[in-house]
Amino acid sequence: VQLQASGGGLVQAGGSLRLSCTASGLAFSGATVAWFRQAPGKEHNFVARIFRSGGHTTYADSVKGRFTLSRDTAKNTVYLQMTSLKPEDTAVYSCNTQVRGESYWGQGTQVTVSS
């Protein structure tokens, strides 16, 4: 199983970005996928999760109402649409899934929000 995260970049506060997490070796339609982020000098924090059953989603309070997860099964990709970005959203964003007790991570994509 390999995950590839992409879509990060530099954006002004209030702007939007869409991150992608694409899987190989695994059908995302049957997997729970989560995004985490880590800002410099800070802990690795949960951002959002889309569950394999029914596509239910959960979000960290800090991003609720601004970030939206979706899944494109044809492209085997999970998207994190980020809007109304704030400087405090600046971090390396990584996607994660767990298969049979093994945890798999994408390589991370940098999101930088300027004020």
Long-range contacts (C-beta under 8 A, 24 or more apart in sequence): 1-25, 1-26, 1-97, 1-99, 1-102, 1-104, 2-104, 3-95, 3-96, 3-97, 3-104, 3-105, 3-106, 3-107, 4-106, 4-107, 5-93, 5-94, 5-95, 5-106, 5-107, 5-108, 5-109, 6-109, 7-80, 7-109, 8-92, 8-93, 8-109, 8-110, 8-111, 8-112, 9-110, 9-111, 9-112, 10-112, 10-113, 10-114, 11-85, 11-111, 11-112, 11-113, 11-114, 12-113, 12-114, 13-85, 13-86, 13-87, 13-113, 13-114, 13-115, 14-84, 14-85, 15-85, 15-113, 16-81, 16-82, 16-83, 16-84, 16-85, 17-82, 17-85, 17-111, 18-79, 18-80, 18-81, 18-82, 19-79, 19-80, 19-82, 19-93, 19-95, 19-109, 19-111, 20-77, 20-78, 20-79, 20-80, 21-77, 21-78, 21-79, 21-80, 21-95, 21-106, 22-75, 22-76, 22-77, 23-76, 23-77, 23-97, 24-76, 26-76, 26-97, 26-99, 26-104, 27-73, 27-76, 28-71, 28-73, 28-76, 28-77, 28-78, 28-97, 29-71, 29-73, 29-76, 31-97, 31-99, 32-97, 32-98, 33-69, 33-71, 33-78, 33-95, 33-96, 33-97, 34-95, 34-96, 34-97, 35-69, 35-80, 35-93, 35-94, 35-95, 35-96, 36-93, 36-94, 36-95, 36-96, 37-89, 37-91, 37-92, 37-93, 37-94, 37-111, 38-91, 38-92, 38-94, 39-88, 39-90, 39-91, 39-92, 42-91, 47-80, 47-93, 48-80, 50-78, 62-88, 63-89, 82-111, 85-111, 85-113, 86-113, 87-113, 87-114, 87-115, 88-113, 89-113
